[in-house]
Amino acid sequence: MGRIKIKPIRIILAVLLFLTGGAVVYCIIFSNYRAFGRSVDMPLIQQWKVYGAPSAENEWMFGLIVNAERNNWDKVAKLTERDRHSLIGTYYHNLAMAKQGRLSQELMNYYQPMADGLLLPIRQGSRPLFVSCAGEVWYQMGGVIMAEHATMLGLAFTATQSGSRFYRRLAQIAHINGDTCAIKKYERLLGGPIADDWKEKLPFVPKTDTIVFAGQNRLLLRNLLESNPDNIMAYEYLLCYDLLMKDIGSFIEDYVPGKVKSRLYDEALIVYLAGDGLLSEAMLQKYGISRSVFNNFRAYGEAYMMSSANKQKMKQKYGNTYWYYFHFADKND
């Protein structure tokens, strides 16, 4: 039997076809992974070393970051539709809900690792990538000081210490601050002027600076509101921050009756009223708490007593209420 001869040219063409097909598939499937790498000036091999190889999980995570920076909030909401019990996923889900005016309505329907999923922490041990994302929510609310701080830290701790994602945000902040020298610097690095979408943040930027220490998120949020009481996003973030910290006293101090109607706030008000022995028909009417919320609270209380505070039994029926969160939730839940 004679040997089958395969011409070398066919082997070369087959290899090239395989590689080309693989490259096309890679470009399609991992488009967000590639886009993020370009935004931080990372060659593919370096990106693999720093963030891991292209994977479904990485594509999802970078999809959140890339689409948020492009203001594609419907896409971010879609990507976080399935709750993955992920810190970065919760952060971007909450932000997308806030941009759609649904933060308080959806807060208890999603994994919440206390307040870290609302405002990503910037502290020793925080992942550099997450630190670089922490300024997104502050920028969207008009908190340009914290946005600039997080962006500068992200730039400093990124392996390349460069990238358009950082320069663009710093250029936007420079425009807001009227810093001509910084504008020229960052737009030169970007290769040209940026879009003027930063102008929409101007009404929400505080007129005066406030000196705060790291982690004093409530003071920062209150400063945004004092500058512009109509900053509803900052208002909701403040109330939700109080509630995720289980700080009912601060919630009552910050709450403005009728400003934003939400079942979450009604449930928190009942916690306050019941805790201080003030729960009455008159107080329900004063705060506009619906009868259905009150009746659900009574049922919750009965179930809480009957189940001897069994966490799993309570979660099945009341897992999306603030009462369940208040009684049972912890950061690692």
DRENFI-864336 format. One line per field, with one value per residue (C-alpha): residue in three letters; chain; x, y, z. Coordinates in Angstrom, 1 decimal, m for minus. Layout:
N
res <- [Ala;...] .
chain <- [A;...] .
xx <- [X;...] .
yy <- [Y;...] .
zz <- [Z;...] .
//
This chain:
333
res <- [Met;Gly;Arg;Ile;Lys;Ile;Lys;Pro;Ile;Arg;Ile;Ile;Leu;Ala;Val;Leu;Leu;Phe;Leu;Thr;Gly;Gly;Ala;Val;Val;Tyr;Cys;Ile;Ile;Phe;Ser;Asn;Tyr;Arg;Ala;Phe;Gly;Arg;Ser;Val;Asp;Met;Pro;Leu;Ile;Gln;Gln;Trp;Lys;Val;Tyr;Gly;Ala;Pro;Ser;Ala;Glu;Asn;Glu;Trp;Met;Phe;Gly;Leu;Ile;Val;Asn;Ala;Glu;Arg;Asn;Asn;Trp;Asp;Lys;Val;Ala;Lys;Leu;Thr;Glu;Arg;Asp;Arg;His;Ser;Leu;Ile;Gly;Thr;Tyr;Tyr;His;Asn;Leu;Ala;Met;Ala;Lys;Gln;Gly;Arg;Leu;Ser;Gln;Glu;Leu;Met;Asn;Tyr;Tyr;Gln;Pro;Met;Ala;Asp;Gly;Leu;Leu;Leu;Pro;Ile;Arg;Gln;Gly;Ser;Arg;Pro;Leu;Phe;Val;Ser;Cys;Ala;Gly;Glu;Val;Trp;Tyr;Gln;Met;Gly;Gly;Val;Ile;Met;Ala;Glu;His;Ala;Thr;Met;Leu;Gly;Leu;Ala;Phe;Thr;Ala;Thr;Gln;Ser;Gly;Ser;Arg;Phe;Tyr;Arg;Arg;Leu;Ala;Gln;Ile;Ala;His;Ile;Asn;Gly;Asp;Thr;Cys;Ala;Ile;Lys;Lys;Tyr;Glu;Arg;Leu;Leu;Gly;Gly;Pro;Ile;Ala;Asp;Asp;Trp;Lys;Glu;Lys;Leu;Pro;Phe;Val;Pro;Lys;Thr;Asp;Thr;Ile;Val;Phe;Ala;Gly;Gln;Asn;Arg;Leu;Leu;Leu;Arg;Asn;Leu;Leu;Glu;Ser;Asn;Pro;Asp;Asn;Ile;Met;Ala;Tyr;Glu;Tyr;Leu;Leu;Cys;Tyr;Asp;Leu;Leu;Met;Lys;Asp;Ile;Gly;Ser;Phe;Ile;Glu;Asp;Tyr;Val;Pro;Gly;Lys;Val;Lys;Ser;Arg;Leu;Tyr;Asp;Glu;Ala;Leu;Ile;Val;Tyr;Leu;Ala;Gly;Asp;Gly;Leu;Leu;Ser;Glu;Ala;Met;Leu;Gln;Lys;Tyr;Gly;Ile;Ser;Arg;Ser;Val;Phe;Asn;Asn;Phe;Arg;Ala;Tyr;Gly;Glu;Ala;Tyr;Met;Met;Ser;Ser;Ala;Asn;Lys;Gln;Lys;Met;Lys;Gln;Lys;Tyr;Gly;Asn;Thr;Tyr;Trp;Tyr;Tyr;Phe;His;Phe;Ala;Asp;Lys;Asn;Asp] .
chain <- [A;A;A;A;A;A;A;A;A;A;A;A;A;A;A;A;A;A;A;A;A;A;A;A;A;A;A;A;A;A;A;A;A;A;A;A;A;A;A;A;A;A;A;A;A;A;A;A;A;A;A;A;A;A;A;A;A;A;A;A;A;A;A;A;A;A;A;A;A;A;A;A;A;A;A;A;A;A;A;A;A;A;A;A;A;A;A;A;A;A;A;A;A;A;A;A;A;A;A;A;A;A;A;A;A;A;A;A;A;A;A;A;A;A;A;A;A;A;A;A;A;A;A;A;A;A;A;A;A;A;A;A;A;A;A;A;A;A;A;A;A;A;A;A;A;A;A;A;A;A;A;A;A;A;A;A;A;A;A;A;A;A;A;A;A;A;A;A;A;A;A;A;A;A;A;A;A;A;A;A;A;A;A;A;A;A;A;A;A;A;A;A;A;A;A;A;A;A;A;A;A;A;A;A;A;A;A;A;A;A;A;A;A;A;A;A;A;A;A;A;A;A;A;A;A;A;A;A;A;A;A;A;A;A;A;A;A;A;A;A;A;A;A;A;A;A;A;A;A;A;A;A;A;A;A;A;A;A;A;A;A;A;A;A;A;A;A;A;A;A;A;A;A;A;A;A;A;A;A;A;A;A;A;A;A;A;A;A;A;A;A;A;A;A;A;A;A;A;A;A;A;A;A;A;A;A;A;A;A;A;A;A;A;A;A;A;A;A;A;A;A;A;A;A;A;A;A;A;A;A;A;A;A] .
xx <- [0.0;1.5;1.9;m0.6;1.2;0.0;1.6;3.2;1.3;m2.0;m0.7;0.3;m3.0;m4.9;m2.8;m3.4;m7.1;m7.3;m5.4;m7.5;m10.7;m9.5;m8.6;m12.0;m13.8;m11.6;m12.4;m16.1;m16.5;m14.0;m14.7;m14.9;m11.8;m9.9;m11.5;m10.4;m6.9;m6.7;m8.0;m5.1;m2.4;m1.8;m0.6;m2.6;0.2;0.5;m3.2;m3.3;m0.6;m2.3;m6.0;m6.0;m6.7;m9.8;m12.8;m16.5;m16.1;m13.5;m15.6;m18.6;m16.6;m14.9;m18.2;m19.6;m16.6;m16.5;m20.3;m20.5;m17.8;m19.7;m23.0;m24.6;m26.7;m29.3;m26.4;m25.0;m28.4;m28.7;m25.3;m26.2;m29.6;m28.5;m27.2;m23.8;m23.1;m20.2;m19.0;m18.2;m21.4;m23.4;m21.6;m22.5;m26.0;m26.7;m25.3;m27.3;m30.5;m29.7;m29.2;m32.6;m34.3;m34.8;m32.1;m34.3;m36.9;m34.4;m31.8;m33.2;m33.7;m30.0;m26.9;m25.7;m22.4;m23.3;m22.4;m19.3;m21.5;m22.9;m19.6;m16.5;m14.1;m10.7;m8.5;m5.4;m6.0;m8.5;m8.0;m6.3;m8.9;m11.8;m10.2;m10.0;m13.8;m14.7;m14.8;m17.5;m20.4;m19.0;m18.6;m22.1;m23.4;m21.2;m18.6;m15.6;m13.1;m13.6;m13.9;m10.5;m9.0;m10.1;m9.0;m5.5;m5.1;m6.3;m3.8;m0.9;m1.6;m2.4;0.6;1.1;0.3;m1.4;m4.5;m7.3;m9.9;m8.0;m7.1;m10.7;m12.1;m9.4;m10.0;m13.8;m13.0;m10.6;m13.3;m15.7;m13.1;m12.1;m8.4;m7.1;m3.6;m5.0;m7.4;m4.6;m2.5;m5.1;m6.5;m3.0;m2.5;m5.9;m4.9;m7.7;m10.6;m13.2;m17.0;m18.8;m21.0;m19.3;m21.5;m24.5;m22.6;m22.1;m25.4;m24.5;m21.0;m20.6;m19.9;m17.6;m15.1;m15.4;m12.4;m13.2;m11.2;m11.2;m14.3;m16.5;m19.0;m22.0;m20.4;m19.5;m23.0;m24.5;m22.2;m23.5;m27.1;m26.4;m25.0;m28.0;m31.1;m32.5;m29.6;m31.9;m29.2;m27.1;m30.2;m31.0;m27.4;m27.3;m30.5;m29.4;m26.0;m27.6;m29.8;m27.1;m25.0;m28.1;m27.9;m31.5;m30.8;m28.9;m31.6;m34.3;m32.0;m31.5;m35.0;m37.3;m40.9;m42.4;m39.2;m38.9;m41.6;m40.3;m41.3;m37.7;m38.1;m41.5;m40.0;m37.1;m39.5;m41.4;m38.1;m37.6;m41.1;m41.3;m37.9;m38.9;m42.4;m44.0;m45.8;m49.4;m52.1;m51.2;m47.5;m48.3;m50.4;m47.7;m45.1;m47.5;m46.7;m49.1;m51.4;m50.0;m46.5;m47.7;m49.7;m46.6;m44.6;m47.1;m46.9;m43.1;m43.1;m45.3;m43.1;m40.0;m41.3;m42.8;m39.6;m37.4;m35.6;m34.6;m32.7;m33.5;m37.2;m37.4;m35.4;m37.8;m40.7;m39.1;m35.6;m36.3;m37.6;m35.5;m36.6;m34.9;m31.7;m31.8;m32.1;m29.9;m27.6;m23.9;m21.1;m20.4;m24.0] .
yy <- [0.0;3.3;6.3;9.1;12.3;15.6;18.6;21.0;23.9;22.3;21.8;25.4;26.6;24.4;25.8;29.3;28.7;27.2;30.2;32.7;31.0;31.0;34.6;35.5;33.5;35.1;38.6;37.9;36.0;38.1;41.6;43.2;41.5;42.9;46.3;46.6;45.5;48.2;50.8;50.1;49.7;46.0;43.6;40.3;38.3;40.8;40.9;37.2;37.4;40.2;39.3;35.7;34.1;35.0;33.3;33.6;35.1;37.6;38.6;39.2;41.3;43.4;43.8;45.5;47.9;48.7;49.2;51.3;53.6;53.9;54.7;51.6;51.1;48.8;46.5;46.6;45.8;42.8;41.5;41.6;40.2;36.8;37.3;35.7;36.7;38.7;41.9;43.6;42.3;43.8;47.1;47.5;46.1;48.7;51.4;50.4;50.3;53.7;55.1;53.6;55.0;51.6;51.3;51.1;49.0;46.3;46.5;43.6;41.4;41.1;39.9;42.7;42.2;45.0;48.4;47.2;46.3;49.9;51.8;49.7;50.1;51.7;50.3;48.2;44.8;46.0;44.7;47.3;46.7;47.2;50.4;51.7;51.0;52.6;56.1;55.3;55.7;58.9;60.4;59.5;61.3;64.4;63.4;64.4;64.5;60.8;59.9;61.6;59.9;56.4;57.1;58.2;55.2;52.9;54.5;54.2;50.5;49.3;47.4;49.7;52.9;54.3;53.9;55.8;54.7;56.7;59.7;60.1;60.2;62.6;64.8;64.8;65.8;68.5;70.0;70.0;71.7;74.1;73.0;74.1;72.7;69.2;69.3;69.9;67.2;64.4;65.3;65.3;61.8;60.8;62.3;64.9;66.5;64.5;64.6;67.2;64.7;65.8;68.9;66.9;66.4;70.1;70.7;67.9;68.9;70.4;74.1;73.7;71.0;69.0;67.4;63.8;60.7;57.5;55.5;58.5;57.7;59.1;62.5;62.6;61.7;64.3;66.9;66.1;66.5;69.7;71.2;70.0;68.5;67.4;64.9;61.9;59.4;60.7;60.7;57.1;56.0;57.8;56.0;52.7;53.1;53.7;50.7;48.3;49.4;48.6;52.2;53.0;56.1;57.7;56.5;58.4;61.5;61.4;60.3;63.0;61.8;61.6;62.5;58.9;56.3;52.8;49.6;49.3;52.6;51.7;48.5;50.4;52.9;50.1;48.8;52.2;52.6;49.1;49.5;52.7;51.5;54.1;51.8;53.0;53.8;57.5;56.9;54.7;57.6;60.2;58.3;57.1;53.4;51.2;48.8;45.9;46.6;46.7;43.5;41.8;43.0;41.4;38.1;38.4;38.9;35.9;33.7;34.9;33.9;30.5;29.5;30.4;32.7;29.9;31.6;29.3;29.1;32.9;33.4;31.3;33.7;36.9;36.9;40.1;42.2;44.6;42.9;39.7;41.6;43.5;40.4;37.9;39.4;39.6;40.5;36.9;35.8] .
zz <- [0.0;m1.0;1.3;1.3;0.5;1.8;0.3;2.7;1.3;2.4;5.9;6.1;4.8;7.2;10.1;9.0;8.6;12.1;13.6;11.7;12.8;16.3;16.2;14.8;17.5;20.2;18.9;18.9;22.2;24.2;22.9;26.4;27.6;24.6;25.0;28.6;27.7;25.1;27.6;29.9;27.2;27.9;25.3;25.4;27.1;29.9;30.3;30.7;33.4;35.3;35.0;33.9;30.6;28.6;30.2;30.5;34.0;32.9;29.8;32.1;34.6;32.0;30.3;33.4;33.6;29.9;29.5;32.6;31.3;28.1;29.9;28.5;31.7;30.0;29.1;32.6;34.0;31.6;32.5;36.2;35.8;37.2;40.7;40.9;44.6;43.4;45.0;41.6;40.2;43.1;42.8;39.1;39.5;42.2;40.0;37.0;39.1;40.4;36.9;36.0;39.2;40.8;43.4;46.6;44.8;43.8;46.7;48.7;45.6;45.2;47.1;49.3;51.1;53.6;52.1;50.2;47.2;47.2;47.5;46.7;49.6;49.1;51.7;52.3;50.7;48.1;44.6;42.4;39.7;42.1;43.4;39.9;39.5;42.9;41.5;38.9;41.3;42.8;39.3;38.4;41.5;41.0;43.7;41.6;44.5;45.4;41.7;41.0;44.1;43.0;39.4;40.4;42.7;39.9;37.5;40.0;40.8;37.2;35.8;32.9;34.9;31.8;29.8;28.1;30.7;33.3;31.1;29.9;33.4;34.6;31.6;32.4;36.0;34.9;32.7;35.6;37.9;35.2;35.4;32.0;32.4;33.4;30.5;28.0;29.6;29.5;26.1;24.7;26.1;24.6;21.3;21.1;22.9;24.7;24.4;26.5;28.4;31.6;31.6;32.8;36.1;36.9;38.8;41.2;42.0;45.5;45.6;48.6;49.5;52.7;54.5;55.3;56.2;54.2;54.6;55.7;53.0;54.8;55.2;51.5;50.4;52.8;51.3;47.8;49.1;50.9;47.7;45.7;47.5;44.1;43.7;44.0;43.2;46.1;48.3;47.6;48.0;51.4;52.6;51.2;52.7;56.2;55.8;54.6;57.6;59.7;61.0;61.6;63.6;60.7;58.3;60.3;60.4;56.6;55.5;54.0;54.1;50.6;48.7;47.3;47.9;48.3;50.1;51.4;53.2;54.6;56.0;57.5;59.1;60.7;62.2;63.7;65.0;66.4;68.1;69.8;70.8;68.4;66.1;65.9;63.3;63.7;62.9;60.0;58.5;59.4;57.3;54.7;55.3;53.4;55.1;53.1;54.4;57.9;57.5;56.0;59.0;61.5;59.5;59.6;63.3;63.9;61.6;63.3;66.7;65.5;63.6;66.6;64.2;61.8;59.1;56.2;56.9;57.1;53.9;51.9;52.4;53.6;52.1;50.0;53.0;55.0;58.1;57.1;56.2;59.5;61.5;59.6;57.0;57.4;54.9;54.0;53.7] .
//
